């Protein structure tokens, strides 16, 4: 074995470490391995998609957890042709990184008729979106009643809306929020004017009481009343609401992004995976998922199944999505590193 092959083998062994290798795993002919984000979404994905697909087709689905950014793992398994995954849960930004300069993705080959009821933009030749998550504002109604901040301009207005504030300690969403606070319409956000965003962030910086870093922390801040308003991920605000906290979500001037499925180029089980991915379009299965996790479905017919109460907290419901704009993942894929570096320097300045 050459030195290069030994290094590759060691890397692949590290990637595969979390996986339990069973006899079925080694010898099962009708089996696929799917990498997802784990946690509560992973449990919901198992209940909504993996298990029902296996029952319907006899194709076993082994679920494993990928890293927060799976692109390095994804590229390594394709480069080495050692397919420890057959499908992976990725965002459009990941897809952009996996599409050029080299294409690491197999086509899905989903017929247009099967995608007729999808939210626009949720199907490309190599990616199917199934789980929409949002970035919005939220506030405590015990502080503001029904008259809380309704825009990012309001959020920045510390005179009209006094109170403790939190913002995400990261660039995704934060840059767009600053621009909307400065009067940029959601439809005109991209390409992002980063200089303008940082000038606007300068105005709010000393009024931010907490820079949150995780979804769990964000939920706790809203739930406990430690802050009166914050930007938030929709499912995290809903978790606070579901616990009984007096929290109101603001759907105007929000953003949305999507998790979906892609196939590593060259996997020998691509045809089996294509059947699985097309199965994930079914509104009945998306309804199971969205009843467990407060992310929005991509098949609009799912709202014929969900209760009005559940639909009211999901980003792709007809009322809510009107106030949301899609994140430009291609722009972020090209510019993220430089913006992150600038943001970290700005926080320390």
Steps between C-alpha positions, in 0.01 A plus 500: 500500500643838405537783750220690324268200525584456867414864568175467313411186692570670832284799404213275397530299820466825697193598300338164556575486873148602618337227290410163649604243240258207514477183296201647314709809430773291344293256298155651442440549128201733541636752744598867489684719749377857544687773689288759683543764772398277791333634815125568501489543120672165460236330713224665295668402173513139616131503593380688192722365224744218581268253671194548274718475187651177629154360575370601157795374292700253706810719454672541835608854592798537733521850645831657608585852620722727295709796615342846512662573163506168313677618184849371593363157591289501184796578273727248669265206457449584130873554437584168665193320360431359846129569536424493871201721406262471209315826568565804715291778655634826360402864447524692170829651624644151538372410153676806355826395664457144370418606145806702401773506401441122505158335501461255790126437455296241315177612328171421673302438180171605659225550244337846493159346569622362834609852603189684383397620847839602633576852622699672220873433518473178700616268223813524287657226286714388797313609815153465653400729787268353761546707819477881501635692798472870562683789663262758641457738790318407819402696809346450843135604504513551878737789422331649191152350486386486137704808410848357482755564226371404155810565289876511533474879496287464816753260650774761452277775650607490865300812586163378375561140609718506811601163642767232513606375160677192365656436158656194344878489535543406135464649157213297357191713537672770704640677193164490322320626812731802524437588136122474539527718812674754276215498251604238245201307370519122530483459122805727462725344765738312271778552426539608863651843561727385782646843575152646540399211726793553735429873522148412613626237743720769656181680605354205691813333636506663844130425545539123453490333839558143383669364188350151477686212340264201495134427444463361850639821648264708287198305623613538860549876464146548367346246736655643816441864414870578524450704184193681372572452130736302280557372153420130502465183303132423461511156659686644801245775554225239473673290767477797736133556410424130539641512853246771589722807464322819381700527177377645171664418168533773237470360148558825312857559372604145579724267304470135417740224408449133429644162586476238230649186352785452252676188374879456496618449143570140418330321788401153375166533679393821324183350354383384842571844642305668221196298604549615859541867409188501283314335788589803716283720277183329626282749693395231748862439600589868513200551730637243744833680500353850545281385787816398684738783399383858440659524157288559193411241235594554138196323355216752521241222520635420846293790634184310403602246765647719775275675752458877468667537840809315383510679165503836680852437636657363180699721262351366176136545598332735250470783754853477638705449186368831361724681749810288437777522241728213393864508605735530202715199574713546189605847619579365846698207362724746313536760777451332836866467603586869458176616668552267798855628548381859492215426740730338753736798485204735539375319810842542661542865403 
